[in-house]
Amino acid sequence: MRDLTPVVDRLGPETKEAMVTTAEQLRTEGRAEGQAEMLLDQLSLKFGPLPEQVVQFIRTADPARLRTMSHRVLTATVVDEVLAQ
């Protein structure tokens, strides 16, 4: 981003804010995707192959839900215990 600083500065504060906001959103989405993939790995190791609907459910879960499920995987005896609302 350093190389683009003079260009961004010329575009004005609104553009700079939009770029920062977009970058933050992309980082958040990247963290959620990583968390979902880690949870899928843990579930697969613990319970074996997962149904596609479970995979899709986890990949579309919000970060708070992923965090809850990642805690539950430690003590769950079946996948449904991890996914429970």
C-alpha angles and dihedrals in degrees: 000000000000092000090054096047096097091048093047091047090055091051091060140241096292092057092045090051091049091051093049091047091050092049091051091049092050091050091050092049091048092052091049091050090050092048091049092050092048091051091049090052092050093047092048092050093048101039106018127237113003127222113253091243090059091049092051092045091055094043091055097042119115120246095259092052091047090053092051092048092047089058093047095052089070094065104021120118094193133026092247090065089060093048097044117122 
